Amino acid sequence: MSGGKLELAHLPWAWMDSLHHLWFLWVLMILVGVFIVAARVGAVFSSRLWWVAIPLILLPQMLMAEPIFGPDTSDGIVPDPVVLGYYALFFGFGSFCHQQHVVVSKRWAATLPFTLLPVFFAGLIVTYEFPGAWGRILSAVLQVGYAWLMCFGLMGLFRWVAGAERPWVRYLSDASYWIYLWHLPLVVGGQWLMLDWPVNPHLKFLALCLAVPGVLLIVYELGVRYTPVGVMLNGRRTRIGLPATGAASGP
């Protein structure tokens, strides 16, 4: 705040100066494009050499900024090659698992409690500034271990809790893409509007967390789900009680 006016960085539209939360979709589009070209020229992702991706992810992690826990982001039109390489290894390994028909097991969820260990020890390294190259290597190993444990653990968890057909879960799954795309400007705008409200900050936080997805779910139902935008996001959906035409139908 300066001279009674909000700084430009505090205005709700200031987030639009880069890709921000959409950067990952841009990276994903690039990876999908490369994958399509590779598949067209006959490349296969069924080689068991793709298991090497698990330890190999350590290389791009080592090249990322410290002491931040987790991978860097890249919100420019030209992606950071280190970030792109990091996610390319996960993407390639996922393609390998698909082509090998790897079956996700509920037991994989047992890895989730172990994700706390890398977080704890990496936090100690950052807090106490563990010196030298060994500290950086150990931090990278812990971060990579956390990423893989979370990947396998969450797949197992979702196989466990979301394996059965539940219409409301499918609906929220469809709507989540729309909510992800549009939540940031509403969250930033909501913070800007609520900044000077004489209300407990915890209540403002709760209200914002409820209001943003609530508004976006209403917009999704009334103006997105059964429109060309909804078809682009999730495929064709038909209302309950109406005959399905074309592709998949949903509640």
C-alpha positions as CSV (number, residue, x, y, z in Angstrom):
1,M,0.0,0.0,0.0
2,S,1.4,3.4,-1.0
3,G,-0.3,6.8,-0.6
4,G,-3.6,5.1,0.1
5,K,-3.6,3.2,-3.2
6,L,-2.9,-0.5,-3.8
7,E,0.3,-1.4,-5.6
8,L,-0.1,-2.8,-9.1
9,A,1.2,-6.2,-7.9
10,H,-1.8,-6.4,-5.5
11,L,-4.5,-5.9,-8.2
12,P,-6.5,-9.0,-9.2
13,W,-5.4,-8.8,-12.9
14,A,-1.6,-8.6,-12.1
15,W,-1.4,-12.4,-12.3
16,M,-1.9,-12.2,-16.1
17,D,1.7,-11.2,-16.9
18,S,2.7,-14.8,-17.4
19,L,1.4,-18.4,-17.7
20,H,1.3,-18.8,-13.9
21,H,-0.8,-21.9,-13.0
22,L,-1.3,-22.7,-16.7
23,W,2.4,-23.3,-17.2
24,F,2.1,-27.0,-16.5
25,L,-0.6,-27.4,-19.1
26,W,1.7,-25.8,-21.6
27,V,4.5,-28.2,-20.7
28,L,2.0,-31.1,-21.0
29,M,0.9,-29.9,-24.4
30,I,4.6,-29.9,-25.5
31,L,5.2,-33.4,-24.1
32,V,2.0,-34.7,-25.8
33,G,3.1,-33.2,-29.1
34,V,6.5,-34.8,-28.9
35,F,4.9,-38.1,-27.9
36,I,2.6,-38.0,-31.0
37,V,5.5,-37.3,-33.3
38,A,7.5,-40.1,-31.7
39,A,4.7,-42.5,-32.0
40,R,4.2,-41.5,-35.7
41,V,7.8,-42.4,-36.5
42,G,7.6,-45.7,-34.8
43,A,9.0,-45.1,-31.3
44,V,7.8,-47.4,-28.6
45,F,7.6,-46.9,-24.9
46,S,7.5,-50.6,-23.9
47,S,11.2,-51.1,-23.3
48,R,12.0,-52.1,-19.7
49,L,14.8,-49.5,-19.8
50,W,12.1,-47.0,-18.8
51,W,12.5,-48.2,-15.2
52,V,15.8,-46.2,-15.3
53,A,13.6,-43.1,-15.2
54,I,13.0,-43.6,-11.5
55,P,16.7,-42.9,-10.5
56,L,17.4,-40.8,-13.6
57,I,15.0,-38.1,-12.4
58,L,17.7,-37.2,-9.9
59,L,19.7,-35.5,-12.6
60,P,17.2,-32.6,-13.4
61,Q,16.4,-32.4,-9.7
62,M,20.1,-31.7,-9.0
63,L,20.0,-28.9,-11.5
64,M,17.1,-27.1,-9.9
65,A,17.1,-24.2,-7.4
66,E,18.0,-24.8,-3.8
67,P,16.9,-24.8,-1.0
68,I,13.3,-25.0,-2.4
69,F,11.6,-28.4,-1.8
70,G,10.3,-29.9,-5.0
71,P,10.7,-29.1,-8.7
72,D,11.0,-25.6,-10.2
73,T,8.3,-24.1,-12.3
74,S,8.6,-22.6,-15.8
75,D,5.9,-20.0,-16.6
76,G,7.4,-18.6,-19.8
77,I,6.3,-19.5,-23.4
78,V,9.8,-21.1,-23.8
79,P,10.0,-23.7,-21.0
80,D,13.0,-24.2,-18.9
81,P,14.8,-27.3,-20.4
82,V,15.5,-28.7,-17.0
83,V,11.9,-28.5,-15.9
84,L,10.8,-29.9,-19.3
85,G,13.2,-32.8,-18.9
86,Y,12.1,-33.5,-15.4
87,Y,8.5,-33.9,-16.4
88,A,9.4,-35.7,-19.6
89,L,10.8,-38.6,-17.5
90,F,7.6,-38.9,-15.6
91,F,5.6,-38.7,-18.8
92,G,7.7,-41.3,-20.5
93,F,7.5,-43.6,-17.5
94,G,3.7,-43.3,-17.5
95,S,3.6,-44.2,-21.2
96,F,5.7,-47.2,-20.4
97,C,3.4,-48.3,-17.6
98,H,0.4,-47.9,-20.0
99,Q,2.0,-49.9,-22.8
100,Q,3.1,-52.6,-20.3
101,H,-0.5,-52.8,-18.9
102,V,0.8,-52.2,-15.4
103,V,-2.1,-52.7,-13.0
104,V,-2.3,-50.2,-10.2
105,S,-2.7,-52.0,-6.8
106,K,-4.5,-50.8,-3.7
107,R,-1.3,-51.8,-1.8
108,W,0.6,-49.0,-3.4
109,A,-1.2,-46.6,-1.0
110,A,1.0,-48.1,1.8
111,T,3.8,-45.9,0.5
112,L,2.0,-42.7,1.5
113,P,3.0,-42.6,5.2
114,F,6.7,-43.0,4.1
115,T,6.4,-39.6,2.2
116,L,6.7,-37.9,5.6
117,L,10.3,-39.1,6.0
118,P,11.7,-37.3,3.0
119,V,9.8,-34.1,3.9
120,F,11.2,-34.2,7.5
121,F,14.8,-34.9,6.6
122,A,14.8,-32.4,3.7
123,G,13.4,-29.8,6.0
124,L,16.3,-30.4,8.4
125,I,18.8,-30.0,5.5
126,V,17.2,-26.7,4.5
127,T,16.8,-25.4,8.1
128,Y,20.4,-26.2,9.2
129,E,22.0,-25.5,5.7
130,F,23.7,-28.8,5.5
131,P,27.0,-27.8,3.8
132,G,28.6,-28.8,0.5
133,A,27.8,-31.0,-2.4
134,W,26.7,-33.8,-0.2
135,G,23.9,-31.8,1.3
136,R,22.7,-30.9,-2.2
137,I,22.8,-34.5,-3.3
138,L,21.0,-35.8,-0.2
139,S,18.4,-33.1,-0.6
140,A,17.8,-34.0,-4.2
141,V,17.5,-37.7,-3.4
142,L,15.0,-37.0,-0.7
143,Q,12.9,-34.8,-3.0
144,V,12.9,-37.4,-5.8
145,G,12.0,-40.1,-3.3
146,Y,9.1,-38.1,-2.1
147,A,7.9,-37.5,-5.7
148,W,7.9,-41.2,-6.7
149,L,6.4,-42.3,-3.4
150,M,3.6,-39.8,-3.8
151,C,3.0,-40.9,-7.4
152,F,2.6,-44.6,-6.6
153,G,0.9,-44.0,-3.3
154,L,-1.8,-41.7,-4.6
155,M,-2.5,-44.0,-7.6
156,G,-3.0,-46.8,-5.0
157,L,-5.1,-44.6,-2.8
158,F,-7.4,-43.6,-5.7
159,R,-7.7,-47.3,-6.8
160,W,-8.8,-48.0,-3.3
161,V,-11.3,-45.2,-2.6
162,A,-12.4,-44.4,-6.2
163,G,-12.4,-47.8,-7.8
164,A,-16.2,-48.1,-7.7
165,E,-18.5,-46.0,-9.9
166,R,-19.8,-43.0,-8.0
167,P,-21.7,-40.4,-10.1
168,W,-20.8,-37.5,-7.8
169,V,-17.1,-38.4,-7.9
170,R,-17.2,-38.6,-11.7
171,Y,-19.0,-35.2,-11.8
172,L,-16.4,-33.5,-9.6
173,S,-13.6,-35.2,-11.7
174,D,-15.1,-33.6,-14.8
175,A,-15.6,-30.2,-13.2
176,S,-12.1,-30.2,-11.7
177,Y,-10.4,-29.3,-15.0
178,W,-12.7,-26.2,-15.4
179,I,-12.1,-25.2,-11.7
180,Y,-8.3,-25.6,-12.2
181,L,-8.3,-23.3,-15.3
182,W,-10.3,-20.5,-13.6
183,H,-9.6,-20.6,-9.9
184,L,-6.6,-18.4,-9.8
185,P,-8.1,-15.1,-11.0
186,L,-11.1,-15.6,-8.7
187,V,-8.9,-16.4,-5.7
188,V,-6.7,-13.4,-6.3
189,G,-9.7,-11.2,-7.0
190,G,-11.4,-12.5,-3.9
191,Q,-8.4,-11.8,-1.8
192,W,-8.3,-8.2,-3.1
193,L,-11.9,-7.7,-2.4
194,M,-11.7,-9.1,1.1
195,L,-8.4,-7.5,2.1
196,D,-9.9,-4.7,4.3
197,W,-13.0,-6.6,5.6
198,P,-13.1,-6.4,9.4
199,V,-13.5,-10.2,9.7
200,N,-11.3,-12.9,11.2
201,P,-8.7,-13.9,8.6
202,H,-9.5,-17.6,9.2
203,L,-13.1,-17.0,8.3
204,K,-12.1,-15.0,5.2
205,F,-9.9,-17.9,4.2
206,L,-12.7,-20.5,4.7
207,A,-15.2,-18.3,2.8
208,L,-12.9,-17.9,-0.1
209,C,-12.1,-21.6,-0.3
210,L,-15.9,-22.4,-0.3
211,A,-17.0,-19.5,-2.6
212,V,-14.5,-20.0,-5.5
213,P,-15.2,-23.7,-6.2
214,G,-18.9,-23.1,-5.4
215,V,-19.2,-20.3,-8.0
216,L,-17.2,-22.3,-10.6
217,L,-19.3,-25.4,-10.1
218,I,-22.5,-23.4,-10.7
219,V,-21.0,-21.9,-13.9
220,Y,-19.8,-25.3,-14.9
221,E,-23.3,-26.9,-14.6
222,L,-25.2,-24.0,-16.2
223,G,-22.8,-22.8,-18.9
224,V,-20.0,-25.3,-19.5
225,R,-20.8,-29.0,-19.0
226,Y,-23.2,-29.4,-21.9
227,T,-21.6,-26.9,-24.3
228,P,-18.8,-27.1,-26.8
229,V,-16.4,-25.9,-24.1
230,G,-17.4,-28.9,-21.9
231,V,-17.0,-31.2,-24.9
232,M,-13.5,-29.8,-25.4
233,L,-12.6,-30.3,-21.7
234,N,-14.2,-33.7,-21.0
235,G,-15.9,-35.1,-24.1
236,R,-19.7,-35.1,-24.7
237,R,-22.0,-35.4,-21.7
238,T,-25.8,-35.8,-21.8
239,R,-28.3,-34.8,-19.1
240,I,-29.9,-37.6,-17.1
241,G,-33.1,-38.7,-18.8
242,L,-32.0,-37.7,-22.3
243,P,-30.8,-40.2,-25.0
244,A,-27.0,-40.2,-25.4
245,T,-25.8,-39.0,-28.8
246,G,-22.3,-39.7,-29.9
247,A,-19.5,-40.1,-27.3
248,A,-19.5,-40.9,-23.6
249,S,-22.4,-39.8,-21.5
250,G,-22.3,-38.7,-17.8
251,P,-24.6,-37.7,-15.0
